[in-house]
């Protein structure tokens, strides 16, 4: 952009190394929303990524359905293992069970707030 200003809502750019090698497919996502979310999280962690086949779902039926799903790719093949490890960590939801200190409701799952009264999970 002229003057070095990014457009409002623009995604942060992660520069590629001058010794960059080939891009590598990280995973195929079930939908564009998740592909975009995962790519954005990886960019925030400093890993250059892109979403490929973002709009291929519009031609599903003309091509095999599994070929129309969006994919997340890393720009540097050296980042693939780190990116895969981060995604695996983010996709694992910790299952917990705790009693709300305020209303005594039992809360199950990865929730940090009581679904009944909104109190935070005790430390």
Buried (B, 14 or more C-beta within 10 A) or exposed (E): EEEEEEEEEEEEEBEEEEEEEEBBEBBBBEEBEBBBBBBBBBBEBEBBBBBBBBEBBEEEEEEEEEEBBBBBBBBBEEBBEBBBEBBEEEEEEEEEEBEBEEEEEEBEEEEEEBEEEEBEBEE
